[in-house]
Amino acid sequence: MPSWITIYLQNFVSEMDAETIRNSVSDADWGTLGEHFEIDEEDVTIFIENLQWRNNPLEIGQVGLRPIQIHLYNNAEDIKEELEELTTYPLTVGNHLKDIKTIVALELSTSQLETMFEIVAFEVAYWLAQTNRGLIQAPDSVWYDHDEHRWDPIE
């Protein structure tokens, strides 16, 4: 069963490519971020050095390679449908959701949670939120923004 990190953006994003996303998070302090899930710094380095960024889906038969899949919704019908699925959220989030132009959903497998995959996905989410006036909904339905208190949930 997949888990989702969803970013609700007030700016319109027409497309995203792997190189842009990779470059957006290239300055992250991966070692420090890995400490959050108690991942050894050597394991973090190996993971980041071997991480592959692709625009195209993997071919059938590439067993063992489960990507973080990125879904981009930027037409009114899809956005309306996605927003209708939300049931409860803080008031400040509701105010933000009134002007959404793009939704980006990062799909992870549950086995990727609490690993470097989740850390990379959150760095991508924070970059998107910061550069496109967005808010983030984590897999546990907790909401975050991109400011200096980004690890503190929105209440």
Beta strands, then each sheet from edge to edge (+ up, - down):
strand 1: 2-9
strand 2: 69-73
strand 3: 102-109
strand 4: 134-137
strand 5: 143-144
sheet 1: 2+ 3- 1+ 4- 5+
end
